[in-house]
Amino acid sequence: MVVDDSVVIRRLITRVLEEDREIEVVGTAANGVLALQKMEELLPDILTLDIEMPEMDGLETLVHLRQSYPKVRVIMFSTLTERGAQATIDSLMRGANDYVTKPSNAGQIEESMSRLRNILLPKIKQFYLHGETKIPERPAIAANSPEKAARPFVPAKPRSKPFRVLAIGVSTGGPTALGEVLPEIPADFPLPIIIVQHMPPLFTQFLADRLNSRSKIRVVEASQQMIVEAGTAYIAPGDYHMRFEQREGQIRIVLDQGPSENSCRPAVDVMLRSAAEVFQGDILVTILTGMGQDGRLGAELVKSLGGYVIAQDSESSVVWGMPGAVVEAGLADMVVSLKSVAQSIVRQVGKA
């Protein structure tokens, strides 16, 4: 179902979606009130939901949707403005599954339709790419279970020294996941936390601000030459890879706009590869919900150096692409539900 107060945008989205034989547009609505009235009759699998609408805006609509229809996937439509970015982060932390930015010029119909085909269609289909490979949620699943590893699993060696950094990679569903994990990290957490969340500029700053207000630890958007310190989480800024260098006894963040990897900048693989150079195998990697395979190669490198890898399970992931790639490659030492991620991290850090 397409929910937007603009007739032009509703028609534009509907035309693009109806070109795809795998997608059926069951209805449209001009505001949140009408959308909620149609939900019981139409029972859509996915909503595209505009943020700014009369009578009931997207954020309020989302709250009602999550109460009555928790399994419906929601893709927010926002504007690439400061206000739009803030509202998008709010919606993602309230349970929206993903977002796209509105076509900037609805007058250029073909250009707008082409952009929607390239961006919106993959975001809709990502929710079903791994539908047949989902696994039951369990408190912890051994990574050497036959159902988990497509490649032989190599158990983690007992650690003789502590971890030096926690590295988190996440994409689709990330703000909600980070909003559950980071507030559960204790104030005296002894490691720095480095995070790549696939997001554009501006959005990562607002995400860091929201998470900082909810967490016991400090959460910031990383900046050039920032010193990496224990008890602080550093989120890579949108459109910048995050790397690290050691100089005069300090580890500092280095940002650059090198080529995208896995169609991403920032990329999890870039972060993990650089972290492995500085921290060697003293890295605790956590791969959370997200589309694609970004993080698999980095996790493989960290694992080869003696690091430890935690992956979010299929059942609690919005999209089991990134953690699924790690699990299927036999790289995960532990596979846990989102609710157990923070506890598992703290426990592993305490053991090391």
Buried (B, 14 or more C-beta within 10 A) or exposed (E): BBBBBBEEBBBBBBBBBEEEEEBEBEBBBBBBBBBBEBBEEBEBBBBBBBBBBEEBBBBBBBBBBBEEBEEBBBBBBBBBEEEBBBBBBBBBBBBBBBBBBBBEEBEEBEEBBEBBBEEBBEBBBBBEBBEEEEBEBBEEBBBBEEEBBEEEBBEBEEBEEEBBBBBBBBBBBBBBBBBBBBBBBEEEBBBBBBBBBBBBEBBBBBBBBBBBEEBBBBBBBBEEEBEBEEBBBBBBBBBBBBBBEEEEEEBBBBBEEEEEBBEBBBBBBBBBBBBBBBBBBBBBBBBBBBBBBBBBBBBBBBBEEBBBBBBBBBEBBBBBBBBBBBBBBBBBBBBBBBEBBBEBBBEBBEEB
